[in-house]
Amino acid sequence: MKQHKFISSYLESDISLKWLRGNHHGHSTRSDGTDEPLTIVRAYEEAGYDYFALSEHDLLLRREELQPYTKMCVIPAVEVAAKDEQTLQYLGADRVLPAYSLTPREIMDGVHQAGGLCIFNHPNFKPFPEYATDEMLDTMEGIKGIEIYTGVIERLFGQALATDRWDYLLSKGWRVYGHATDDQHERVDQFIAWNCVQWPDSQAIDPEGIVAALSEGRFYASTGVSISNIEAKDNNQCISIESDADEVHWISRNGVILKKVSGGSSSLTMKELRENPRLHNKELSEAIYVRIECLGRGNKRAWSQPFWIVPEE
């Protein structure tokens, strides 16, 4: 029988690290938000955030305008409008791409060529039915990020939660990481959803490093549950997680829940996965990935990044 292992995007357990909390999607009066940029910066700093971005619509707010006024690490960002009105995040931006003139695929390619991180924003937003169809998402091979929870959509048309769109892409074999953001336009939108980036204690915090960590999947997404530890261990034959959740769900291809565990700590071995009756195809490579959802009270959740299932060499 062919042997398999988990591939993890997270840091090795012997590295001393901390978790940096941040929001990298939101708006001020420079585009369609209601508060001035520095008012928003102060609010997030007072709430204990470590990094932050204002991603104005088709406008680059220079990092130098905000960084002198905050201890948070400021990341330059732009929310780019596609010609059919989808919007994509350009994180680590150093320029503005043409608005309402490029396809989502062309925006992604332009962001990648410029060295930035491209994230497909709020795919379950429904300003019109064709916002993020399967056919459109199928054109986005190579996308590194997708929003899986977008706070502002709680009060707009559609659904804030978009793990179904994430599982659709992951089930194609694409290595895409899930982000949670506020996309705040008003004060009511603040502090709903965020990401926590794994950061080595020995490393100085800088915007390039945070963009790299988000690009490489060294973070988890949250609406209120905290993850203290997550790792692949035992020669990549086991995944373990520790959190303050009430229940942990292990999810695989097509969004199938393989296992539910009460409490916030859990593990899954490759042997368990192989023997799981809910795994429809016993060829483990066909499962493609496992991801973890940590459920708390009410709307509080946290989402790990996927662990890939690959044959051992």
N, C-alpha and C positions, 0 to 999 in steps of 0.2 A: 504494500500500500504506500502510495506517495505521501511523504511527510510534508507538513505545512508549518508556517510560522506567521506571527503577527508582525506587521511593520508599523512602528509608532512614529508620529511626528514630534513627540514630546522629548524633553531633555532626559538624559540618564539620571537615575535616582541618586547617584553619588555626587551630583552637582548641587551645591548649596544655592538655593534660589528663593525668589519671592514672586508674588503675583501682582501685576500692575493692572489696575482697573482703569478702563477708558471708554470713551464714546467718540466715534469718528464719523458720525453722520448727523448733521443738524444745520440750522439756518438762523441768521440774524436779520436785522433791518437792511443789511447789504443785499439781500435778495428778498425772500418772502416771509421772513420771521418778524416777530413783534418786538423783540428786545435788541438793544445795542450789543455789539460783540463783547465788549468788556463786562457788561452786566451778566452775560451768559457765562463767560470765563470765570468770573468770581463765584457764581452759583455752583459750578461744577467743582471748583477748587475747594470751596467750603464743604461740599459733600464728600470730599476725600478722594477724588479722582486723581490718577497719576499721569494720564495723557489725554489729549483732547484735540479734536479737529472741528472747525466750522467749514462745511462743504457747501458753499454757496452755489446756487444754480448758475452754471456757465460763467462763473467769476472766481478768480483766484484771490483770496484774501491772504496777503503775504504773511508768512510766519513772523516776520520782524514787527508786524503791527500788534501782535498779541504776546509774544514770548517775554518781552521785558516786564510784563505786568502779572506774570503768574509763575508759580513753581512747577506747575504741570508741564510736561513735555508737549509742545504744540506741533502738530503734524499738518503740513499743507495739504489741502484737498479741494477737489472740485466735483460737483455733481453734474454730469454731462447729459444733456438731453439728446436722444436719438431722433432721427427724422420722423419716426412713428410714435414719438413721445415717451418711449421707455426711458428710464434714467439709469445711468451706471456711475459708480463711484470711481474716481481717479484719486487714489490715496498715494501720498508722496509726490504730489503734483508740482511741476515746475513751469507749467504752461496751461493755457486754455485751449481745448479742442473746439472745432466749429460746432455751434449749437444747431440742432434740428436739421442737420444735413448728412449725418453719417448713420449707417446701420449699427445696431448693437455690436455686431461682429467687428465692424470697422473701428468703433470706439475702443473695444478691447484690444485690438491689434495696435492701435495708436498708443494706448496706455502702456502696453508691454514693451513696445519699441522705445518708449521714453524711460523705461526702467521703473514704472510705477506698479501698483497693485490695482487690478480692476475687479470690482465687486458688483454683481447684479443686484440692484436695489429692489426691495419690497415686491417680490414676484407675485404675491397674492393680493396686491393692490388692484382694485377693479374700477379705475376711472372709465375704462371701456373693456369689453370682453376679450379683446385680442391682445391685452397688455403683455402677457407672458405665456403664450401657447406652447405646447410641446414642440411644434414645428419651428417656432422661433428659437426656443432654447436649444434645439438640436443643432442650430448653426453656431453655437457658442463653445465648441470643443476647444479646450485650452483655458477656459475661465477658471480662475483660482479661488474665487469667493462668491458666495451668494448670501443675502440676508435671510435668516431663518426666523427672526422675530424683529419687527419694526414697530416701535411703540406708537408712533403717531397714527398708524392704521387702525388702532383700537377705536378711533373716533371718525374714521373715514370709510369709504366703501371698500369692501373686501375683508381680508383676514390678516391680522398682524402676524400670526403663525404661518410659516411656510416650509415646515420640515417635509411636507409632501413633495414639494418641488425639488428640495435637496435630495431626497431619496430617489427621485426620478433620475437625476443626474448621476448620483453615486451608483445606481443600478446599471448604468451604461458603462461602468468601469472608469468614470472620470474622477480624478482626484481633486475634489472641490471642498473647500472649508466653509463652515457655517458661522455667520456673524449675527450678533444681536445688537441693535442700535436704537436710539431714541428717535432719530430724525425729527428732533424737536423744532417746532415752529412757534409754539407758545409755551408758557411756563408749565402748563398742565402736562406737557409732553416730556418733561425732564425726569430722569432717573427711573425710567421704566425698564430699560434693557441695556446691557453693557457686555463688554468682553474683558476677560482677565488673561493677560499675557504672562507666560513663564519667563522670568528674567533672572539670569545669574547674578548673585550678590556681588561678584567681582567686576561686573561690567557697568560702565557709566551709561546712563539712560540717554538715548539720542533718538531723533525721529527716524533716521534710516534703519536703526536696529529694530524699532517697533514695527515698522512696515515690513521688514524682513521676517520677523517672528510671525506676524499675521499672514504673510505670504506662504510661510512654511508650516503653518498649522500648530504653532506652539502657544495655544490659547484655548480657553473654553468660553462659551457664550452663556449668558444668564439673565433671568428676570428676578433673581432673588435668592436662589440656592448657591451656596459656596462649596467649591471643590478644594480640598486641602492637598490631596495627592492623587496623581494618576500616572500609571506607568505600565510598560510591558516588562515582564520579568521571566525568570526561569528559562533563559535562552529563547525569549520571545514565544514561549508556549503558554503564557498566562497574562491576562490583563487584570489589574486591580484598581479600584477607585475608593477614595475616602471623601465623604461629603457630609453636609448637615441635612440631607434630604430625608423624607419620610419613606421613600420607595425608589428603587433603582430598576430601570428597564434596559434590557440589552436588545438592540435592534439590528437587523441585518437587511439583506437585499429586499427591495420593494416595500420596505417599512415593516416587515414582519417582526413582531415582538417575540424573541426567542426565550426570554427568561424575565421573571419579575421577582424582586427580592425586597422584603420589608427592611427598613432602615437605610442608612446612607452609605454603608460600606459593603462592597461586593467584589467578586472576582469571577472570571470566566476563563477556563482552560481550553486549549485546542481539542483535548479529548472530549470535554463536555460539548463543544461545538459540533464535533464529528458525530456524536451520539444523540444530538438534539432532534426530537421527532418533528419539530417545526421547520427544520432545514429541508426544503423540498428536494434539492439535488445533493446527494451525498458526496459529490466531487467538491471538496472544500473551496477550490479556486472559483467555482461558480457562485459561491456566496458573496465573494468580492470584498466585503467589508463588515465590520461590526462597529456600531457607535452606541453611546450610552446617554440615556436621558435620566436625570435626577429630579424627581418630583417632590415638591414641598407643598405647603398649604396654599390654597387659592390658585393664583396664577404663577406662583413661584416655581421656576424650573432652572436647570442648568443642562447644557448639552456639551458632551465631549466632541472632539474631532474624530473622524473615522480612524479605525485601525484596519489596515489592509491585510487581506489573507493571501499569502503567496506561497508557492512551493519552495521548500528548502533546496539549495543548490547541492 
